[in-house]
Amino acid sequence: MSITLSTHVVFILETNKVVMNVLIAFKFFLDNAETYLKRKFNKDSQIVQNYLKLTKDIFDSSFAYRFLYKLRNYTAHLGFPLEYIHFDIKFNHENPQLSTNSPQLILNIENLKKEKELFGKIVTKNLEDWSGT
């Protein structure tokens, strides 16, 4: 059984709020870790340089990290990215408590691709490659 919730505005808004909170917490953690290290060890210390290199290397090597990093900017400056939610439910008739579900948070990639300046060249290209255009 599949259920798609695209018209239940309150549910979509509440889910967008949770997504936004997670994305902001993600960026908040990165920024505060950097600030903490700079205050504790000096901005030119090897520890700070290692942290900056680590975050740069992860950005360069992980699409998920790059995308979430830029999606936070989209969410903070342009609005909610989530369009609808799809639930795939595998109902276990013999033992209902063993039923499983799989939610999918659906974004409109075409809308995201229009924001080239906000997402930058690398993530915009990733989105274009990912969506096959």
C-alpha positions as MATLAB code, in Angstrom:
seq = 'MSITLSTHVVFILETNKVVMNVLIAFKFFLDNAETYLKRKFNKDSQIVQNYLKLTKDIFDSSFAYRFLYKLRNYTAHLGFPLEYIHFDIKFNHENPQLSTNSPQLILNIENLKKEKELFGKIVTKNLEDWSGT';
ca = [
       0.000    0.000    0.000;
       1.276    3.501   -0.837;
       0.088    6.818    0.491;
       1.140   10.200   -0.849;
       0.421   13.283    1.214;
       0.611   16.285   -1.052;
      -2.433   18.294   -0.106;
      -2.396   18.103    3.675;
      -0.860   21.553    4.132;
      -0.400   21.397    7.901;
       1.440   18.071    7.726;
       3.724   19.323    4.930;
       4.437   22.570    6.814;
       5.218   20.727   10.040;
       7.518   18.328    8.212;
       9.242   21.242    6.479;
       9.742   22.818    9.898;
      11.453   19.645   11.145;
      13.625   19.473    8.004;
      14.569   23.121    8.440;
      15.471   22.560   12.105;
      17.713   19.618   11.194;
      19.450   21.585    8.434;
      19.981   24.606   10.675;
      21.314   22.386   13.471;
      23.712   20.789   10.959;
      25.154   24.193    9.970;
      25.066   25.447   13.566;
      27.195   22.484   14.674;
      29.763   23.087   11.917;
      30.013   26.813   12.608;
      30.224   26.391   16.369;
      32.839   23.638   16.139;
      34.996   25.951   14.027;
      34.504   28.897   16.393;
      35.259   26.735   19.439;
      38.462   25.387   17.892;
      39.621   28.855   16.833;
      39.024   30.277   20.310;
      40.639   27.367   22.112;
      43.635   26.740   19.833;
      44.076   29.933   17.752;
      42.778   30.343   14.222;
      46.171   29.461   12.686;
      46.686   26.283   14.743;
      47.137   22.892   13.133;
      43.944   21.632   14.790;
      41.886   24.372   13.166;
      43.603   23.814    9.814;
      42.860   20.071   10.096;
      39.195   20.798   10.868;
      38.877   23.162    7.905;
      40.578   20.645    5.614;
      38.322   17.855    6.883;
      35.124   19.817    6.199;
      36.447   20.847    2.768;
      37.407   17.251    1.911;
      33.991   15.969    3.001;
      32.283   18.695    0.945;
      34.373   17.698   -2.090;
      33.838   13.954   -1.698;
      30.256   13.601   -0.453;
      27.230   14.630   -2.502;
      25.000   14.181    0.567;
      27.088   16.603    2.624;
      27.304   19.150   -0.226;
      23.595   18.930   -0.906;
      22.521   19.273    2.734;
      24.945   22.152    3.250;
      23.465   24.063    0.302;
      19.891   22.959    1.025;
      20.224   24.645    4.403;
      20.950   27.930    2.598;
      17.958   27.393    0.311;
      15.706   26.679    3.281;
      16.969   29.622    5.324;
      16.827   32.185    2.510;
      14.169   31.060    0.035;
      11.672   28.809    1.748;
      10.609   25.283    2.395;
      12.058   22.703    0.010;
       9.671   19.821    0.730;
       6.770   19.444   -1.708;
       5.120   16.261   -0.510;
       5.679   13.053    1.409;
       5.224    9.547    0.093;
       4.770    6.593    2.451;
       5.313    3.056    1.252;
       3.656    0.747    3.757;
       4.333   -2.980    3.854;
       1.494   -4.251    5.976;
       2.015   -7.602    7.662;
      -1.461   -9.149    7.860;
      -0.341  -12.047   10.033;
       1.445   -9.854   12.536;
       0.465   -6.168   12.128;
       3.019   -4.898   14.649;
       5.741   -6.129   12.276;
       4.454   -3.889    9.490;
       7.018   -1.454    8.121;
       6.829    1.867    6.360;
       9.249    3.916    4.373;
       8.682    7.663    4.119;
      10.153    9.580    1.198;
      10.514   13.343    1.465;
      10.015   14.656   -2.069;
      11.737   17.828   -3.255;
      11.149   19.575   -6.563;
      14.600   19.256   -8.140;
      13.608   21.523  -11.040;
      12.901   24.360   -8.590;
      16.202   23.757   -6.815;
      18.145   23.790  -10.095;
      16.835   27.291  -10.840;
      18.791   28.606   -7.850;
      22.236   28.227   -9.435;
      23.780   31.101   -7.485;
      22.608   29.736   -4.149;
      23.591   26.106   -4.819;
      26.825   26.949   -6.633;
      28.325   25.296   -9.704;
      29.204   21.943   -8.153;
      25.853   21.187   -6.506;
      23.890   22.568   -9.463;
      25.829   20.210  -11.752;
      25.220   17.343   -9.307;
      21.483   18.096   -9.408;
      21.480   18.250  -13.200;
      23.403   14.970  -13.459;
      21.189   13.336  -10.858;
      17.943   14.295  -12.555;
      19.242   13.392  -15.992;
      19.078   16.869  -17.593;
];
